Amino acid sequence: GAGVSQSPSNKVTEKGKDVELRCDPISGHTALYWYRQSLGQGLEFLIYFQGNSAPDKSGLPSDRFSAERTGGSVSTLTIQRTQQEDSAVYLCASSSTGFDGYTFGSGTRLTVV
Amino acid sequence: DQQVKQNSPSLSVQEGRISILNCDYTNSMFDYFLWYKKYPAEGPTFLISISSIKDKNEDGRFTVFLNKSAKHLSLHIVPSQPGDSAVYFCAASRNAGNMLTFGGGTRLMVKP
């Protein structure tokens, strides 16, 4: 596709359940990022994948969060044992080697009830 | 430690007037700066950028100014239009890398 695609667009889950969020980046973009935006907050960095290098996981808030990127393309962000404070919009972005900024997806709005 | 800060959470401007959004940074290694605009229920979209070798970049109604000595950049929108109402994020990167650090955003409201 022409843009970054994220699914689902909305997810409501019960506290304690696991969720998986998917990101399909722009074809050919080597870098992929996950951010989240909590209500009234700015963009919080979570994790960064660059090519075949080990990901930068320094932004993950706890060990309940993990992400993988298969085949250098699609990425899945997994949140285990969700808590109410995990409620946020989770944004994925990708960028090319010749850096010109990110292209963001529309995000997944996660609500933990 | 927030390396990129937008100290004004919101700004209200009359249509046709100038909107000035400000951003401060602390990391002197940052050498590339960007502004993104975000509408509700959408991802942020790239608006304008500036390299540290410049102090001004203009694109239509949008101009970004960079003051390296003050570690400050600003986005000017003139004339402001109701469709400009959105949250604006500034972001910075260093050493031609593609890792961006974002500010907390400023919500701009342009009143007709």
HADDOCK unambig.tbl for C-alpha pairs under 7 A between the chains (distance, minus, plus):
assign (segid A and resid 41 and name CA) (segid B and resid 104 and name CA) 6.26 0.50 0.50
assign (segid A and resid 42 and name CA) (segid B and resid 103 and name CA) 6.48 0.50 0.50
assign (segid A and resid 42 and name CA) (segid B and resid 104 and name CA) 3.79 0.50 0.50
assign (segid A and resid 42 and name CA) (segid B and resid 105 and name CA) 5.72 0.50 0.50
assign (segid A and resid 43 and name CA) (segid B and resid 102 and name CA) 6.25 0.50 0.50
assign (segid A and resid 43 and name CA) (segid B and resid 104 and name CA) 6.46 0.50 0.50
assign (segid A and resid 91 and name CA) (segid B and resid 43 and name CA) 6.97 0.50 0.50
assign (segid A and resid 99 and name CA) (segid B and resid 98 and name CA) 5.63 0.50 0.50
assign (segid A and resid 103 and name CA) (segid B and resid 45 and name CA) 6.89 0.50 0.50
assign (segid A and resid 104 and name CA) (segid B and resid 43 and name CA) 5.39 0.50 0.50
assign (segid A and resid 104 and name CA) (segid B and resid 44 and name CA) 6.07 0.50 0.50
assign (segid A and resid 104 and name CA) (segid B and resid 45 and name CA) 6.84 0.50 0.50
assign (segid A and resid 105 and name CA) (segid B and resid 43 and name CA) 5.35 0.50 0.50
assign (segid A and resid 106 and name CA) (segid B and resid 41 and name CA) 6.79 0.50 0.50
assign (segid A and resid 106 and name CA) (segid B and resid 42 and name CA) 4.58 0.50 0.50
assign (segid A and resid 106 and name CA) (segid B and resid 43 and name CA) 4.15 0.50 0.50
assign (segid A and resid 107 and name CA) (segid B and resid 42 and name CA) 6.94 0.50 0.50
assign (segid A and resid 107 and name CA) (segid B and resid 43 and name CA) 6.08 0.50 0.50
